[in-house]
Structures are given as structure tokens and as C-alpha cells.
Amino acid sequence: MPDLRDMPAFKQRSSPSTSHLKLALVESQNLNPARTWHLPPDQYANRASSITPSSVDFLSKIGVWPLIDSARVQPYHHMRVRDGLDSSSSISFSSVSPAIATMTENPNLQRALLQRLTDLPPFSIFESSKVASIEPGPPESSQDLLDLSSYPTVTLSSGQKLLTRLLVGADGLNSPVRQFAGLPTRGWDYGRHGVVATLKLAEDGFRQERNDTVTAFQRFLPSGPIALLALPGNYATLVWTTTPEKAAKLKALASEDFVAMVNAGFRLGKVDLDYMNNMENGQVDELNWRSSVVGVPEDGAQMPRRAESVQKGSVASFPLRYRQADSYTSSRIALVGDAAHTVHPLAGQGLNMGLADVKSLATTIEDTVKHGGDIGDEMNLSKYNSEMWMENNRMLGVTDKLHKLYSVGWGPLVGIRALGLNLVDKMGPVKGWLMKQAGGV
């Protein structure tokens, strides 16, 4: 997901109630490449995110969304989901206004965030600075007017020290802030990798001819879901969850054979896919032969158009994990984003959950300031924790159970699973509720 370190900072700067607070952003990387990021119109970053309507609304209210390059975003209005072990089992979702979600490259969002910061009252940014240590503040002394012993002291690699009333950890899975606070996490590794790539599809690969709406596609295979999500024009971002071994083989393929495997992932059965995945090369000819034998329909309403090429250097993978901190807050500490939780990408909710964290925490801080409270007091921070921990835990549970449900290939369960999915597809109110939950409405 895009780096959330700067999100709490400019959310507070954009609020009249908290604009007077002294803020500091510590970033280990040089931010200039993110500020000046640019790609030509026929190239796209391989890390893109699905932004829900509620997240778009939040980004609009804080002045970020208007700064995003709109030529590089793509709303999608329909979602087709199929069971890879039962071709008769599927579910579809539709929403034209607002769209189900909007795809944007992560660097496009990061650049807009940094641009928005320049329009706000200045604060301290320590970029290319690593955190050397986090320690409690100086011990209380009878000569001190203020007890600073509970204030976290952040020592940077330059030797500079920052004393803070509230330390927000937006520092990722292995959060040093979380470790300093002693907040344990629960969870596990899925033993799966997410393979990502930028693809070019056949003409009008996602667009519906009648009403110019766009469809995204997902198919649940035993090793994990494969999804194609629309980017502008005929381009798409791929997220394919599979085993580390299969991911390594996919990344080692020649580009034309990789494209053939993606096309096979939406069209062929498990036995055919396993056979092709074990081939060192020749997947193009194998797919053509097997497609002719099986008679795969090329229905643009049920599956995406065939991929034609993969962008050079865009194929990559990352391990998938489930994590949930026991608490998002402690005295003078708050966690957001991956520092607080890590979710399976099958529902595209990781970034949206992080943005919801930031919105909730910022609101909590604003309310505390308005009432003259201490923004680092654990009691005042408890509102954020109680609001977001259960909300995120629910989404974590749903995605985890979906992953486990569709990882099972046992015949009777596949039949029951297919029946349940088809029933839900026919229940409009239930589908509407599911869309509202996923969209954060």
C-alpha cells in the first residue's frame, strides 16, 4: 500500500482545530523520487490500489483527490467473481454511481499526498532519516514544570532527538513504534505470494459497449484468487495469489509465456493450469491447443479479454500475511495501517483500512483538542481504538475465511460452496449489504 506516514500529518494541518500543533514526519527514504514521479501514458506502476467511494470522499475532503492525475485513474462499475473449481458458480456486483471502486497507481496517490503537504502550514519533515531508537522521556524531576517521562523520545540516525506528546506509528509490518509500545500482534503467514504485473489487453478489454462502464474480474483457484483490475485504456493490473513455488515459476517465464499463464488462469481448469505451471516454456502453444480442445468461450461479460503483453519489469511478488495488533493504542502511542493490521489482498481493502484508521485517529485528536484534553492520553485515544479495532477485525476475519473456504478442493464442499455463492448472487439486498460493507458506506 502507499506509505501512510504523511497522512496523519497533513490531516491535522488541514483542520482549523489542530493546525497549530507542532508536527514532524520521519521518513527513511528520499521523497524526491515520489514528488517527481512520472510515467508515459502507455506505462503503469505495478502496484495499484482499489479505492472505495468512502476513501475517495475522505481524500477529496482533505484536498488530495483533486491533485491526483485523473488521466491515470479508472473507476470500475461491475465485478465478476467465479469459482475456479465449479464453472457454474459465480456472483456479480454492480454500481454505476458511485462506482464500486476506483483504481489508481500507488505512486500517483503518493505524489498527490506530497503535493498537498506543500499547500499546508509548514512542519518538520525529516526525510532520508532512519529511527535509531525510541525511548521514554527524561525522568521526572522536582525542578521540572512538566513531567516528560511518559513522552516518547525518537532518536534519528543523525543524532537529533524528537520529544513527542503523541507518536503515530505508520511504519509498516515490522513497526518499531509498535515494538517500543510493547503491543503484541496475532496472526500467521498464509504460505502464499501475491504476483503483480501490468498487462495490456485486447481492444476494449474491460469496457462494456452499451453504457461505457467497466468490469473487473476475479476467479478463485485452489491456490488463491487471480484478479484483473482495470487501468485506463486497455491496461490492467494483475494480482494473482498462489504458492511461493508457483510464483517463482511464473516470474521466471518469458513474457509471452507469462501472458499465456494469465489467460489460462481465467479459462482453464486446475489440472490444465498445474500442468502448464510445471512447464519450463511453451505455454503459448499449450494454451492454444488446450483452449481448442476444451472450447473456452471468449465472453467479455464473464471473463476479461485476453492479455496481449506484459509491461517489461512489472512482474513481481510479495508474501501474504494476516496480522492484527492486540490494541492500536497505548499511552502516547497510536498505530495506523500495516503497523496495526495486515490483510489478505483478495478484497482489495488494505489501503482503505489504513485510510479509515487515519480518518478516525484524526477525528479523535480533533475532539480531544476541542475539549482541552491531552492528545497522548490513553483514555482519549481509546475512542480511536474502540472504533477501528473491531471494524478492522471484522474485515480481517471475512477475508481470512474466504481464503480458507476457496483453498479447499474437496468435492462435497465445492458443491455446497457453489450453491451458497449462487444463492447470494440472487439475493439483491444481501449483495447490496456486502457492497456497502466493502465500500465503507
N, C-alpha and C positions, 0 to 999 in steps of 0.2 A: 504494500500500500504506500501511497505518498507519505513522506515524512510529516508527522503531526506536531513536531516540536514548535513550529511557529504559530500553530493555530490558537492556543490559549492566549498567546501574547497579543496578537492583533485583535482578537475578540474583545479583550479587556480595553485595548486602546480605542476601539470603535464605540465603546459605551461611555456616555457622559458621566455615569456614576463611578466608573473605575479608571477613567483616562488619566487621573492624577497619580495613580500608583506607579512606583518605580519598578520597571520590568527589565529582565535580562534574558536573552536567548543564547544558549550554549549549543554550538553545532560543531561536530568534529570534522566535517568536510568543508571544503571551499565552496561557497554558494554561487560564485560567479558563473560556472557552467550551467547551473539551474536558472539563473537570471537571464542568460543569453541563449537558452536552448532554442534550437530551430532545426526543422527538418523540411525537405522539399515536399510538395503536395502528394507525391507518389511514394512516400516513405512514412512509416508509422513506428513508434516505440512499441516494443513487445510486451510492456507492462501497461495494461489499461484497466480501468475500473468501471463498474456499473454503478452509476449514481442514481439513487432513488429520488422520487419527487420531493420528499421531505428534506433530503440532503441538498438538493438544488435550491429549495426555498431558503434553507439556512445560509448557504453560500451566497445567495442573492442578497439577503438582508444585511450581511456583513460586508457587502461590496466586492466580493471576489468573483462571483459568476460572470458579471459583465466584462471582466478582464480576461476571461478565458477565450482563446482563439476559437470562435464559433464554427469556423470552417473545418475544424478538426474534431468536432463532436458529432455524435449520431444517436438520436433517440431511437428506441425500438418499441413497437406497439403491440407485438404478439410474441408469445413464447410457446414453442412446441417441444414437449418433453416426451420421449419414448423409452420403453423398456427394451434393452438390447437382447433379452432372452425370450421376449414374447412380442412379436410384431403387431399383435392386435391390441396391445396395451399402450395407451397414450393419454396425455392431458394437455390442454392448451389454455393459455391465458391471453386476454386481450384488453387493452386500454389505449384509446387514441388520444384523449385529452383529460388528464396528463398522460404522457407515455408511461409505459411500465417502468422504464429506466432510461438513462442516457449514458452512452459510452464516451469516455474521454481518456486520452493517454495520461498516465500519472505525471510526466514532466510538464504537460500542458497546464495541469492544475497547480503544480509546484511553482511554475513561473508566475501564474496569476497571484498566488499567495504572496510571493516575494514582492511583486509589483504593488500589491495593496499595502504592504507594510510601509512603502516609501511615502504613501499619502497620509499616514497617520502620525500623531505626535511622536517624536523620536524616542528611542530607548536603546539600551545597550545590546549589541549583537557581538558575541564572541565566536566568530567562525574560524575554522581550522584550529579549533581548540578542543583538546580532549580533557575529560574529567579525570584528574589524578586521584582524587579521594573525596569522600563525603564523610564528614564527621559532625558530632554535636557541637553546638556553640561553646563559647568560653564559659567556664563555671561561674556561678553566681557569686558576686562579691558584695559586701556590705556598702562599698563605695559606689556601686553601680546604681543608676536610677532605673534601669530596666534589666530584668532578668533575661539574658540571651542564651541561657544554657540549652533551651529546647530548640533554638533556631539552627537548622542545618547549615553547615559551612562547607561550601563547594570549593575545592582547590583545583585550579586548572593546570594544564601542563606547563603553562608559562610561569606558574608560581603565584598567580593572582588568586585572591580569596574572595568569595562572594557569600555574604551572610543573608539569609532569606527568611521571611516570615512564612512563606509557603513555597515548597519545592514541588513542581509538577513534573512527573516522570512521563515523558512521551518518547522514551528511549528504547523502545523495541522489546523483543522477546527476552533478551538477557539483561533486562533493565538494572543498571547499577543503583538507581533510585529505589527500586523495589527491594533489592538486596540490602541496602542501607536500612530501610524501614523494617526489615525482617518480616515482610509479608510473604507467606508461603504460597505456592501455586499448586494446583492439582491438574492432572491431565496425562496425556500419553502421545507418543508418536504413532501416526497411522500406518507407517510402513508403506507409504505412497509418496510419489513425487508428482507435482503439477508441471506438465510440459507446456510451455507457452511458445507462441510464434505469431508472426504477422503473415497473413496469407492474402493472395489476390484470387478472387473467384471469377467464374464465368460472368458474362454480362448480366447486370441486374440480379446479382447473387442473392440479395435479401429482399428487394423491394417488390411489393405486391402491385400488380399492374393496374388494378381498378381504382384504388384510393391512395396510392403513393405512400402506403405505410410500410413499415419494416418489421421483419420477423427474426427472432433469434432462435437457435436450435440447440437442444441438449439431448443426448442419448446416454442412458445408464448401462454401462458394460460391467461385467463382474469385477474387473479390476478397478473400476471407477468411472465417473461420467466423462464424456467428451462433449465440449461445448464450442460453438462458433457464434461469436457476438459481433454485430455489425459495427464497422467503422465507416466513414464516409466513402461514397462511390462503391467500388467493387471490392473493397478491402475488408478484412475481418481479423479479429484477434482470436486465437485458439487457446483454450485451456483444457488440457487432457490429463485427467488423473489416472495414473497407472502405477505399476510396481517400479521400484528403482531399477530393476534389471531391464524391464521393457523400456523404461525411459532412456536408459543408456543406449540401448539398441536404436531407438528412434533418433536420438541425437547424432548417432554415428552414420546414419544413412545419407546417401547422396540426396540432393534436394528433390529431384524428380521422384525418387522412391519414398521420401518422407511425405510428399504431397499425396502419393498413391495410398499410403497408410492412413492419412487423414480421411481421404474419400472412402476408403474401406471401412473406417471406423463408424461411419454413418449408414453403411449399406450392407455389410456382410455380417454373418453370424460369428459366434465365439470361436468355433473350430477353424473357420477360414482365417479369422484375424490372428489366432495363435500360430497357425502355420506360416502366415506371411510375416509375422513378427520375428520368427526364428530364421527367416531367410537373410543372408548377408547382403543380397542385392536382387534386382529383378522384380521388385514389387509392382512396377508399372504393368509389365506383361501379365503378371499373375492376376492382378486386379481385373484387367480387361477380359481375361479368359474366364475367371470365376463369375464376373458380372454377366457375361453372355450365357453361362450355364444356369445361373440362379435366376436370371431375368429380373434384375433390380430395376424398379420403376424410378424414373427421374422426375418426381413430382415436387416442384418448388414449394408447394404449400406444406408438404410433410417433411422435407429434408432440404438442406441447402444445395444450391448449385455446386457443381464440382469445383474444387480448388484447382487453379491452374499453375500457381507458382508460390514459393515461399520466399519472403524477403531475406536476402543474404545477411547472416549474422544474427537473425532474430530468434533462432531456436535455442531455448534454454530450459532449465528445470529448477525446482526448489522443493525441499521436503515439506510435507504437510503435517501439522500438529494440532492437538487440542490442548488449550491451556486456559485456566481460569484462576485468577488470584483469589485467595480467601476473602480479601477485602481490598477495595480500591483506595482506601484512605487510612491514615493513622495521624498522629499528632504532627502537623505541619507538612504532611505528605499527601499528594494525590496522584493517582495513576490514570492514564488515558491510553486508548489504542492498544497496540500489541503489548505494551508493558503491563496491561491489565488482563488481556484476554487474546487468544489466538483461535481462529475459527476455520473450519474446512471451507474451501472456496466454492463449493458446489452451488451455493445460493447467492454468491457474489455480495456478501454482506460485510466483509471485513472493514473496508474503508467507511462504509455507512455507520457501522457500530462505533468506530473511532470518532467520527464527526458528531454523533449523538452524545458521546462522552463529553466532548469539548463544549457543546451547547449546554448540557446540563451543568457541568462544572462552572462555566462562566456565569450562568444564571444564579447558581448558589453563591458565588463570590459577590455578584452584584447585590443580591438580597442582604448578604452579611454586611457589606459596606454601607448600604442604605440605613441599616439599623444600628450602625456604630459598633459592630462586632469585630472580633479578631478573625481574619480570613484563614489563619492557620489552625484555629482551634478545632480539635477533632469533633466536638459536638456540632459545630457549624458546618463542617464538611460532611457530616453524616447524611444530610439530605441528598447530596450527590450520590453517595454510596448506596443508599437505600433505593434510590430511583433507578440507577443504572445496573446494579449488580444482578438483580432478579430479571430485569429486561434482557440483559445480555445472556444470562444463564439459560433463559428460555430459548433464545436463538441458537446458542451453542448446542443445547440438547436436541433441537429439531434437526440441525444439520448432521450431528453425530449419528442420530438414529437413522436418518435417510441413508447415510453412507453404509452403515451396517446392514440395513434392510436390503439394499441393492447389491451388496457384496456377496449375498447368498445365491448359490445356483441350484439349490435343492428343488427338484421338480414340483412337489406339492406347494411349497412356499411361493415359488414363482407364480403358480396359478392363482393363489389367494391374493398375492401382491397385485397381479394384473387385474383381477376382479375389483379390488379396492380402488385402484387408480382409475379404472373406467367408471366406477360409480361416482367418485368425486368429480370426474370430468362432467358428469351430467347434472351435478348439483350446483346451480348457479350461485346461490347465497354462500355456500361453503367456499367456492372458488373466490368469490368476492372478498370474503373474510381473509383468506390466505393472502390475497394480493395486498390488502390493506396492511396486514402484519409485515409482509416483506417490504412494502413501500414506506413503512414507518408512519402511516397515517393514523 
